[in-house]
């Protein structure tokens, strides 16, 4: 039996979602899968992968257009393999306190590709995040890194277990 190849694709503006994708990919590799982590905007064919994890950053309730367009470009192929989706965005600990359902745009993409499930992780806006909004949130004390590495690893292990079953 050959090792399953998993694509972990992400859409991000400032890198926080890429960090989540990297952690997912690392955990999947530790679990014995061949995981590749790539930006979603460069993915034009997913047929070389046995499964796909697609994530995008949330901005004002909207999912990353890079992730959305990746799902739409590859919808036919994605429907024929296991797909999981994730979002990153809440700038607080709410994603750890309770399940946050996918926003409408993500729910539509999930239906389009037949995704198995969705997970929302906390986001990150720090002093190093560029942009007016990021600077304003940090000045107001609303910034921070709300990504929980243990929760990300736990979800990636869950994906590995489903692929092994």
N, C-alpha and C positions, 0 to 999 in steps of 0.2 A: 504494500500500500504506500503510495507516495504522500509526501507532506502537502497539506492543503495550502494553497497560496491565497493570501488575504490582502486586499488593497484597503488601506486606510487613507481616505482622501479628505481634504479639509478646505474650507473657504474662510479666509481670515483677512483682516485689514492690518492689524498691528502685531500679530504673532501669538496671542494668548490661545487661540483655538489650535494653532499649529502645535503648541506645547502639549495640549490635551491629546492630539492625534499621535504625537511622538510617544507619549506615555502608553497609549493603547497599543501602538505597534510594538514597543519594547516588551510589554507584558505578553502579547500574543506570541512573540518570538521566544520568550522564556517558557511559554507553555508548549513549545515545539512546532509552532506554525511558521510558515514562511511569509512574514508580514512586510509589506512595502508601504511606506508613508510618502505621499505625494500631494502637492497642491491640486485642488479640484479643477482649477481652470486649465490645467494641462492634460487632463484625462479625456481622451476621445474614444477609447475602446477598452472595455473592462473584460473582454472575453478570455483573457489570459489568467483571470483570477477565479478561484472557486467561491469566494465570498467577498463582500464589500462592506466596509464601515465608512459612512459619509457624514461628515460633520460641518457645521457652519456656525459662525458667530451671529448672535442676535444684536441688532441695532434698532432701538425704538420699536421692538416688536416685529421686526422684519428679519428674515433669515438671509444669510449671505447669498448674494446673487451668484457668486462663483460656485457655491455648493448647489444652488437651485439649478443653474444651467448645466452643471455636470449631471445631475439626475435626469434632466430632460433630454440631454444629448444621448445618454446611455440607457434610456428607459427600457427599450426592447431587450437589451442584454441583461439589465438588472432584474427584470421580472423572472429570469431563469436561474437565479442564484440567490442564496441567502443574503439579505441586506439588513443592516442596522444603521440607525441614524442618531446623531447627537447634536445638541445645541449648547453653546456656551454664552453666558450673558448676564445672569443676575449679578448685580454688584452688591451682594450681601450673602448671608449663609442660608437663604431660603431653599436653595437646591438641595442642601443637605438635610433640611428639616422635613421636607415632604416632596413627593413626586410632583414635578411641574409638567403638565401636559404640553405637547408640541403646539407652537403657535399655528395659526391657520395655514400659513404658507408651507410649513413643514408637514402638517397633516396631509395637505394636497400632494406633496411629493412622495410621502409614504404610501399613499393610495396608488399613485401613478406607478411606482416601482414594486409594490407589494412588500414593503419593508416589514420585518418581523417586530421591531420595537424601536422606541426612541428613549433617549435619556437626556436630561438637561443638567449641565454642570455649571457651577459658578464661573463668572468671568474674571477679567483682570484689567484694571486701569491703574497704572502706577505713574510715578513722576516721570518715568521714561517713555510713556505712551504719548505719541505726538497728537496734535490737534487741539483746537480751541475747547471743545467739549471736555476732553480728557483733562486739560489743564484746569478748567473751571470746576469739575467734579473733585479733583484733588485739592484745590484751594478750599472747597467747602467741606473737606474731610470725608468725602463719600467715595474716594478711591480705595484701592487695595487689590490684593490678589486673593480671590475667593475660590480658586480651583483647589479641589481636595484630591491630592494624589492617591490616597487610599481608596476613595470612592471610585476614581477612574480605573485603578487596577482591578478592583472588585468587579466592575462591569466588564472589563476586558476578559477576566477569568471566566465570567458567565458566558461570554461569546465563545471562548475556547471550548468550554464544556458542551455548548450546543452543537458546535461543529464536530466534536468528537463523538457525539451520540448517534 
